[in-house]
Amino acid sequence: FQLARDQLRQVPLDLIGDIGVCVRDAEDKHAELGFTLAAESQGQGLGSEAVLQALAMLFESSDIARVVAITDTRNRATVRLLQRVGMKLTETLDSDACGEIRSEHVFAIGRHDAL
């Protein structure tokens, strides 16, 4: 879904971010969550609110048991957001992104751990 903000109740709505969910393995009941938020909308709690709502909708409307989110270790704002919504750091991996070796944190939350 997409996150939009109504500027003073005028139309059209300004798109400020989006969230995507990919079901990795339906039999294993795991999904991956990804999101973006426009720079001017960061730091207002909107990202946390949207991620919490996405997790709630996912757990309430499916039999997914675990959701993961992966972020570059340098993305401190996303690390804090994932921690704030109850996700736990499960591992840190090195990956190759267009010839650049970088580290990524893997966060996860289970159905019964969701806030």
ABEGO torsion letter per residue (X at the ends): XBBBBBBGGBOBBBBAEBBBBBBABAAAGBBBBBBBBBAAABGAGAAAAAAAAAAAAAAAABABABBBBBBBAABAAAAAAAAAAGBBBABBBBBBBGGBBBBBBBBBBBAAABX
